[in-house]
Structure formats: structure tokens, C-alpha cells
Amino acid sequence: MTQLNTPYPASAYLTAFLKQQGFEVFQCDPALMLALKLFSRAGVTQVADELETAQKKQLNPIVLRFLQQRTAYEDTIDMVVRFLQGGDQSVAYRICQDDFLPSGKRLDDAIGQFKGAAAAFSDPERVEPEEDALHWAFGSLGIQDRARYMASLYIDELADVIREGVDKNFNLSRYGDKLAASVPQFDPIADQLAAKPTLVQLLLAEITKGLAAKFKPDVVGISAPFPGNVFAAFFMAREFRKLNPEVKVLLGGGYVNTELRSLKEPRVFDYVDFVTLDDGERPFLSILEHLNGKRREETLLRTFVRKNGAVEYIKGSDHDIPISAQPAPDYEGLPLNKYLLLTEMLNPMHRIWSDTRWNKLTLAHGCYWKKCNFCDINLDYIGRYEDQAADLIIDKMLTMMDQTGQSGFHFVDEAAPPKILFAMAKRLIERRVGITWWGNIRFEKTFSKPLVEKLAASGCVAVSGGLEVASDRLLKLINKGVTVEQVAKVAHAFSSAGILVHSYLMYGFPTQTVQETVDSLERVRQLFESGCIQSAFWHRFSATIHSPIGRNPERYGIVLHPPKNITFATNDVEFTDSTGVDHDALAHGLNKALYNFMHGIGLEEDVRFWFDTQVPKARVQKQLIAQAIL
């Protein structure tokens, strides 16, 4: 499971490349297939039937509420899914009726929050006390948006029911992530694979059987970009092998690239034949050449195999395929009209992530900055930087637009290089190519107001970037290369041009004090108040073994506590900070504040208001951001 609004790009990249090399290739999205099986009349009935046999007294209140409204869920689910797929917009009027959707905790909670906001931020002389809270949020003309929000919470509620009553590992955007995240041994995954399958897993087995029968593959490549994809990857690999013992299975993806670089566990190869690291094009091609008798196994590239019962890593010497030589991603075979466009938050930046289908494209390989000390800058996907010409990028876009019929692009770079963005914007305007695009940036001084306006004219609607700790002392320690005031100026330039700005935030960085955390929240409050950013998210800092901090922890005042006997995954490492601050105790306050800021609520409050525990008063100049953007 990943996002349900758009395909993860790995298969589209590899499909295009392997077709270019003359192979017959098919791709599919089993996560979407599984979601559509579960979120259907038949799926809801299967879930309800299984729950009906359980001991009622042991059921979660969310599950009991679902069972009480079972018929309503069965009768509405197919209509809701069609609406979220964009295929039946008339359903919006039914969804917005009071009694159409079964009631759920998520929607009840959302209405309660809107009621509070409406009461606090409306003119008391104009708003009647009984006014519909969702009407306050969406107005009389926002039928489609209101329905999409209500339908999304309805889907979330069903996902909660499945997790609480049917399969504890199930989430809407991940599956069993705790089984795989930096687990030193393979045992948790092996134990789950050996356990009695859940309804979710039985459906996934049906999907695998159908794919094997339809395509009859000789080779299956599975990308596991995140921990929440790993268990299902091994599960499907096992099912493919059961159906055809001769099939060869490859495993790669972002999770493998970061967590399995020191793989020693031979049991992995009871399920897969090859595990590849970093960019998949050349290693995949080398394996196919080997399977076709054109290459010896010992000449493979960045590939783990099992030989004589032990894991062997074959480093190889072939060069990767330059990004400029790779074709445009190929989406053939993916049902683009079946993805669910979810609106789970009213924040406009979050909607860009979740309720629109985007063509995914990489402008440059790696990161042009590659200096942040918390980042895995030693790994290939960040450390090896290659760019490509603006016209070549645009040609790839046109190819993708012809295939998908959609002109929206998400540039998936670690940080889009300003030089490429400006050149691309210039050529898009000159070539009169109309697109809509967004991507991740660094808040560089280069992004001046005139140049940002040119980006907007070329189709840019949103950017995201890292402010991280929102503290100049800590930003310097990170080697981020920016200051808070610089971020404010750049973010304001984007916002002034009508471009939405999302900021990645971090707390719990080594040596960060409680005072600095409170001060960071105050700076973030001012950024929202001044209209510099419209969205943000707090991440808890984690030390990774591939980052400069993980390699030299003593420089940052921390002591690592790596697990022993690592044979499977390792990336995040537990550590002790010399400050002794309980950063987890501050997390709820930070997240609560941010959620409200993104809805325009509580910006006038002293930031201490959001914390459950006593924290010091912020020591930040009240007009810091306002003066920075003058």
C-alpha cells in the first residue's frame, strides 16, 4: 500500500527502460487492486461476515458501529468509490445529504472541529448557532469538495474497521510497516508469513494468482519503496513461486536501497532470487541478460544472490544508465481512471498530494546540494548528481501527456535544481506547452520574486522544502545552507506568486533544547501568520547509519545504540542525546498547533497554549518574519 491517488513511479520507469531494450514487459499496481477489492460491496460483505463471527464483547467500538450500519456501507461503497475515481460526479449531491453515508467517528470528529472553528471565527451577528458546520467549511457552492471530503473520511473509517477487526497490519497507505522498519533480523516477517493468512492476505493471494494467469511471467520484479510495502512483497513473491516454481523474482526499491545494504539473511532467498541496490535499470538488465545466457552471474551489478547457502553480494563494474538516456516513464497497463482521489484534509497543499493524479518525472538524478548532515548523502540516489537539458525534459513530458491524457506533473527530485527549473520554465513558455507542476526545492536565495513569477507562469502551483528545525543554530549544525529569514523571504516570494508552499519540519535534533523547540514553533506560527507557508509537517528526527550524523555521532553530542546481530534490515538507529530532553512529550503539542495553523485557527495564541506540559515562553522577536519579508 502506498498513496491511492496515483501510481508509484518505479514500475513506469522500469517498464519504459526494459521496453526500450526489447523486452516484453507488463506492469500492475497490486496495492490499488487490493484496495478496490476491499472497498467494494463484495469486500465490505466479506469484512462484515468475518466480523459477525467474532466475539462481540471483544470488538472495538469502531467495529461495532460498522456492524450496526453494515447494510448502509454495503449499499453505498460502490457509489462512493466511483465518485472518488472521478467517474460519477452526480453522487456528490447524495453524499452531502444528511442520511446517505453511515455515520463514523472520523466524520463526527471533523464536524466537531468545524463547529468550534465556525463559532470562534465567524461574525456572531451573521451566523446562526445551528448552522451546518460543513457548510461553514465549504460554503453553498462547494458540493463536490464537500462530498469528496466526506467520502474520503468514509473510506478512512472503513480502513480503521479493517485494521481494528480484520488485520492489525492494514493501513490505507501502508501494510505491516512495523514488521519491516529497521528490523535487524528477518524473524518478524518470516513469522507473519508462516501465520494463518488474514482476509486481506487471502485477497492479495487471489490478485497474485490472477496476475500469474494473465501474464504468465518468466520474471517478476517487485519494487518495495517503503517499509509498508515489504511484507506484501515477500508474500506475493512466495505466491508467484508457488504458482510457478520456475519463475524468477527480483526485489528492489527505496527500502532495499537504504535498509538492506548489509543483507546477510539467506532466508530472504526462499522467496526471491535476486535483490538489487540503487537505480534498478542496469542491474535489472544485467539479470535478464544472465537469465538469457548472455552474462555470467559473477558479472551482475549491485545484486545479492544466495550461493551455497550463504548471501553473496556482486558489486559489478557496469555503469548506470544516464538519466538523459532514459526514456519517458511508461504508464501503459496501469488503470489511471481507477485511482481514488482522496481529500482527507482541507489544507490545499495536502489536497495536491492526495486528491489529484500526477505524472511523475525526475529532473535530475541525485541532489545538487548533498550536504545536509541528517541525510543519506553517501547513497547513490542522493550522492550521484546528473542533470539533463530542459528541452529533453519537456519532450518526455509531451510523451507522457500523449499517453496519459493528463498534463499534471510531480517532479520527484530530492531537490529540484533551480538552474533546471528556470531553464525549463523559459522553454515551456517559449514552446507554449501548458502543464501544471509542483516539486521539492531548497529555499535558495536564487528564487527571487521575478524568477518565481516565471515559474508560476510556466505552470508551477506548489513547492515543498525543508525548513527542518526552524533554528539558525541548528540549521548551521545541519549544514542546511539556509537561515530562517532566508526561508521566509523565498517562501513569501512563492506565496506572493500564487504558489502554495509546504515546509518539512523536524524536532528532536541532537542538542535541541525545549526552549529551541518552542522557539521553532513560534517561528513557524509567524510563517503561517505572514502567509509565507500554507502547509507543514513535523518529522521526529531519526539518526540513520548512512548519514554523516550516523557515521560521526560524537560530533553531534549523541551516542548510538545499534542493534546486535544484524542480518536483515538496518537504517534508523536509536541514540541517546546529551541534553536528555523528552522530545516525544512535545510531539502532541507541535502537531496540534500545526493542524490548527493549516486551517487558519489559533494563530493569535501564545504557542505555549498548544502544549499539555509546561514549557518556557518563546524568545523570538514578535515581528521576526514580518520584518524579514519587507
N, C-alpha and C positions, 0 to 999 in steps of 0.2 A: 504494500500500500504506500502510495505517495500522494501527491495532490490529485484530486479527481477532476480538475478543470482543464487539464492539458497534458499531453504525453511528456514523460521524462525524455530528454533528447538523446540519450545514449544509443538507443536502438536505431533511431533515424540517422545518426551519424555513421554508425557501423554498416547499416543497410546500404546507404549510398556508396560507401567506400568499397564494400565487397561486390556490389553490382558492377562498379567501375572495373573491378579486377576480373569480371567474367563469371562470377558465381551466381547460382540461383538462390535467392535469399527471400525469406518471408519474415515478417515481424508481427508481434502482437503485444497487447498490454493486458496481462492476466489480472492485474490489480483492478482495472476497470471492469473486466469480465466478471470478477468475483463480486464487486460492488453491485453490478446490475443484476446478478443472481440473487443477492441478499435483499436488495431494495426493489423488490417486485412482489406481486400478490403471492406467487408461489413461495418466494423466500420468506416473506412475513408469516405465511401459514406454517412453514417448516419451523421457524423460530418459535412461534406460539405453541405449536404442537409439542415441541420439546420442553418448553417451559411448563406446559399444563401437567406434564408427568412429574414435575419436581415437587418437593415438599413446600407447600405454600408458606409455611411459617419460616422457612429458610430464605425466602426470596427477598431481594432488595425492594424497597418501596417503589423505585422507578420501574422495576419489572412488574410488580403487582398492578401499578397504574396502567401499564401497557396491556396487560391481560384483560383488565376491566374494559378496555377500549379496543380489544382485538379486532372486532368487525370493522370499526371505523378505520383502523390502519389498513386492513386488507382492502377496503373499498376505495381508499384514497391514494395508496402508494404509487400505482402506475400513472395516475394523472399527474401527481407531483413530480415524478421523475421526468415525464415527457416535458413538463413545463420547465424544469431546471436544465433540460437539454436544449431548450430554445425552440422546441417543436410545436408547442401547443399553448400559445400565449393567452388564449381566451380563459384558460383555467385560473389566471390571476384573479379574476373577479370572484370566483368561487372561494379561492383560498382566503381572500380578505373578508369573507363573510364570517360572522362570529362562530357558527357551529359546524363549519366544514371540516377543519382539521381537528383531530383529537387533541385535547389539552395535554401539555407536557411541562415539566419543571423548567426547562430552558426558556420556553416562551413566557411562562409565568414570571420568571426572574427578570427577563428583558423588559416586560411590560411594567414591572415594579420599578425598575431603574428609570424608565422613561417618565413614569408618573412623577417620580421625585424630581427629575430634571425639569419637567414641564411646570411643576409647582414653584420651583426655585428660580427659573429663568424666564417666566412669562409675565406679561402685564396682568396683574390681578384684576384689573377692571375689564379686561377683554376676554379672559379665559374662564370658562365655567368649570367648577370643580369636577364635574362628571365627564369632562371632555376626554375622548378616546386618547390614551397615551400614545398609541402608534400613529394616530392622526397628527399628534404634536411632532413626531419624528419625521413623518413622510409628507404631510400635507394632503390636500384633497386630490392632487394630480399624480401622486406617486404610487399608483396602483401596482404597476409592475415591480417597482423596487420593494414596496412593502410586501408583496406576495413572495418575492424571491427571498427576502429576509425570513419571513415566517416559514417558508418551505425548507430553508436551509436549517433552521433550528429544529424542525420536524425530523429531518434526516439525522442531525446530530443526536436527537433524542433516541432514535432507533439504534444508532451506533452505541449509545450508552446501554441500552437494553441488551444488545448482543454481548457487550463486554461484561456486564454485571450478571447476566443469566446463562449465557451460552459458551462464551470463550473469553477468558480473562485476558488473553493476549491481543484481543481485537481493538483497534482504534481506526478512526476514519482515514488517517494519513500515515499509519504505521502498524506493523504487526509484530508483536513479540520483541520489541526493541531492547527490552531489558535482558533478554536471553543472549544478546549479541554484543552489547556495547562494552568494549574493552574487557571481555571475559578472558582470563588467562588460559583457561582450559576449555575444551570442546564439550565437556560433560553436560552443561545445561541444554545445549542444542540437541545433543545425542539423546538425552533422557526424554526430551519433548518429542523427538521423532519416534521414539520407541513406545510412547504412551498411546492410549486409545485415542483415535482421531476425534476431534470435535466436529460439529456440523460445518463450521467454516472450512476446516481442512478437508472434509469429505467433498464439499463443493469445489475446492481447489483441485482435488484429485479428478473430479469429473471434467473440469476445464482442461487439465493436462491430458487426459485421455482423448478428449475431443480434438485438441491441437495435434497430438501424435497421429490420430487417424486422418485428419485433414491434410497435413503437410508431409507426413512420413519422412521426417528429417534424418539425415545421416549425422549431422552435428547440431547441437543445441548450445547457443550462447546465452548466458543469463547475466544481466547486469544487476549488481546489488549496490546501489549508491549510498544507502543509509543502513544503520543497524536494524531499522524496522522492515527491511527487505530480506534479511539474511536467512531467517528460519524458513520462509516460503521458498527461497532459492534452493536450499538443500532439500526441502520437501518435494518440490517439483522435479529436481534432478533425480531423486530416488524414484519418483513415479515414471519418468521417462525411461529410466533404465529397466524398471520392472516390465514395461510395455515392449521394450526392445533392448535386450542386453548388448546389442552391437552398437547402439548409439553412443557417440562421444559427447561429453558435456564440458563446456568451458565456463568458468566463473571469473568475473572481473567487476570493475566498477569502483566508485569512490570509497566505499567501505573497505574493500580489499586493498586499495592503494594506500590507505592510511593505517589500517589495523592489522593486516596480515603480512606485513613486510618481513617478519621473522618467523613465518609459519614453520612449525616442526611436527604438527599433528598428522600422523598417517591416516587416521580415520576419516579425515576430510575426503580422501580419495576413494572411500567406499561409496561416495555419492557423485563426485565429479572426477574428470580425467586430467584437467589442466586448470591451473589458477594463474591468471596473468596480472601483471602490475602496470600501472600508469596508462598512458594512451593505448587504447586497445587495437588500433588499426593494424600496425605492423606485427605485434605478437599474434593476433588472430590469423593474419595472412600466413605467417610462418607455420602455425599449427596446421592450417589447411594444406599447405604445401607438403608438410611432413606426412599427413594422413593420405595424401595422394601419391606418396612415394618419391617426392621431388626434393626432400630435405631430410637430413638425419636429425634424430631427436636432440642430439647434443648441440645442434646449431640453432635451437629455438631462441626466442628473445624474451627476457624477463618473465620466465614461466616456471612455476613449481610443478613437479611431477612426483610420482612415487616410484622408486626403483628399489627392488629387493627389500620391500617393507619399510623403507625409510624415505623421508621427504628430501628431494634434491632440487636446488634452485639453479636454473640455467640462465645465466646473465645474458649471454649472446653479445654480438657486436654490430648488428644491423642498425642503421639509422632510422629514426622515426620519420613518418611522412610529414613534410612541412605543411603547415596549415593552409598556405597559399596553393598547395597542390591537391587539397582535399575538395571533393565536390560538395555542392549544397546538400544539406540534410534531406533525406527522402522519407516522407511520411506515408508512402503507399502501404495499404493494408491496415492502417490504424483508423478506426471509425470516428473521425473527428466530430461528427454530429451527435455522438453518443456521450460525450464527456459532460459532467454535471457542473454547472456554473453556480457556485455557492456564494451567498452573501451572509457570512456569519458575524460580521461586524460592520457597523455603518461607516467606519473610518474609510475615506476614499482610497487611501493607499492600500489598505488591506483588501479592498474590493479588486484592485488591479491584480493582486496575487491570485485571488480565488474565484472570481466570477467572470473571467474572460479567458478565452483560449488563445494562446500566443504561439507563434512560430519562434523556435529557439535557435539562436545563432551566436557563434563566438567570433568576436572581432579580432582578438589576438590571443595567442597561446601564452599562458603564464601571467605573471604580474610584473608590470614595468617598475614598480617600486620595490617590492620584495625585501623590505627592511623591518617590518613590524615584528617585535620580539616574541609576541604570543602566537605568531602564525607559523604554519609548517613550510617555511620558505626553503627548506632543504629538499623538499619533494619536487618531483618533476613537474607536476601540474601547476606549481607556482614558480619554481626556480628557473625553468627554461622558457625564456621570453622570445616569441616570434610574432611579428605583425604581418599584415597584408594590406594591399592597396585598396583605397576607397572604392574605386570602380569595380574591382573584383568582388568586394563585399556586396555592392549594390546588385551586381549580376546574379549573385547567389540568392539575394532577396527576391529578385524578379522570378527566378526559377521556382522558389518556394511558394510565391504568391500564385503563380500559374497552377501549381499542384494542389494547394490547399484552398484557394479561393479566398484567402484572408490576408490582410495587409498589416496585421499587428505583430510586432517583433519584441521579444525579450532578449537582450544581449546578456549572455550568461557568464561574462568575464568576471574574474576576481575583482578587477577594477578596470573599467574601460579607459584606455589611454586617451587623454584629451586631444593629442595630435590627430589620432584616427577619427575621433568624434567630430572635430572641426572640419577635417577634410571630407568626411562622409556627408556631413550636413551641407557643405558647399556643393558637392556633386549631386546630392538628392534634389536640391533646389534648382541647380542648373539643368539637370536631366528631367525635371518636372515629374519626379517619382513621388507619389503620395503614399506615405506609410504613417503608422503610429508606433512609437517605440519608447522603451524605457530600459534602464540597466543600472548597474552598480558603478559608483565612481569613488575617487578620493576627493575630498574637499580642497582641491588645489587652488592656489591663487590665480592660476591661469584662467579659471572660469569667471571672467569679467562679465559685467552686465551686457555689453554689446554682443559678445560671443555666445552667451547663454541665450540671448534672444534669437540668435541664428539657429541654435539647437532647437528652440521651440518652433521656429518657422519650418524646420525640416521634419517635424512630427514628434518631437520629444514631449511626453506628457508626465513623466515621473522619473525620479532618480532615488537611489538609496546609497547611503555611505556611512562609514564608521566615524562617529564621534567618540565611541568607546567610553572611556572613564569620565569624560567631561571635566577634566582637571589638567591644567597646564603642566604641573609637576609630573603627573603620571603619564600624560601624553609624551613627555620628553623621555621618561623611563621606557616607555613602549617603543620609542623611536618612530612614532607615527608621522612626524614631519608636518604637523599642523598644530594650531592653537585653537582654543575655544572661540576666540574672537574672529579668527580667520574662518572657521567653520560657519559662524553666524553670518559673516559677510557673503560667503559663497552660497549658503542655503537661502539667504534672503534674495540674492540675485536670481536664483532658480524660481523661488516662490513668486517674485515680482513679475516673472515672465509667464506665470500661469502654470508652472511645472510643480507637481506635488513632490514633496521631499520627505523621505523616511530615513531615520537615523538609527543605526545599530548602537546600542549602549551596553556597557559592561560594568559589573560591580564585583567586588571581591578580588581585585587585582592585588598581587603581592605588595605589601606595605601600605595598602589603602586603609585609612582610618575611618571611624564612624563619622567624624567631622567632614572628611573629604567626600564621603558618600552623600551626606546631607547637602553639602555644597554643590555636588554634582546634580542632585535633583533640583536644586534652586536654579541652576543654570539652564537645565532642561525646561523647567517651568517658564523661564523668561524666553526661551527659544519658541515655545508654543505661543506664549502671550504676544510676542512680536511678529508672529506669522512667518517665522523662518522655517519651521518644520510643521508638518501636519500629522506625522505618524512616527512611532519609535517602538523599540522593543528592548527590554533589559535581558542580557545574557549573563549567566553566572560564569565567571572566569574559570577555565579549567586549564591545567598545565598538560601539554602534550609532549610526548617523547621526541618528536621531530622538530620542535621549535627551539629557538635559542634559549628560552627560559627553561625548557625541559632538559636541555643539554648542559646548561650552566646555572642551575638553580641558586647556587650560593651568591651569585651576583645580584639576585633579586630578593634576598632575605628569606628564602623558603627552603625547607628540607623535603625532598621527595620520599614517598613510601611506596616504591614499586612492588607489585605482587611477585611472589616467588614461583618458580617452575612454570614460566610462560611457554606454552606450546602452541597456543592459538592466537587470540587477538590481544593487542596492546596498543593503546594510544593515550587516552586520558590517564593521568597518574595522580593519586591522592597525595596531598602535601600538607605540611604544617607551616603556617605563616608566623613570622616572629612577632607580629602585632597581637596575635591572639584574638582578633575581632571575630565575633559570631555573625558572619555576613548573611547566613541563612535567615537569621532573625529579622533582618531588614528587608528581605525579599518581598514579603506581602505588601508592605507599605510602598515600596518602589513601584510594584506592578499595579497596585490600586490607584496610585496617583497617575500613572501613565494612562491607564484605561480611561480615567475621567478627563485627563487633558485632551486625549484624542477625540472626545465627544464635546470639547469646549466647556467642560464643567470643572469648577473648583480652581480656576487659575488665579483667583484673588486670595486663596487661602495661604497661610503660612505653611511651608512644606512639612513642618512637624505634625500638622493635622493628620497626615496620612499614616503615621506610624503607630502601632499598638504599644510599643515600648517608648520610654523616654529617650529622646535624642537631643543633641545640642542645637542651638539656634544657628541657622545658616550665617556664614560670614562672607557673603557675596554682596558686592555693591548692587543695590536695587536696580540701577539703570545700566548695568554692565552690557547687556545685549542691545538695548535700545541705543546706547551711545556708539556701540561697535558698528551698527548698520547705518549710521547717519551719513 
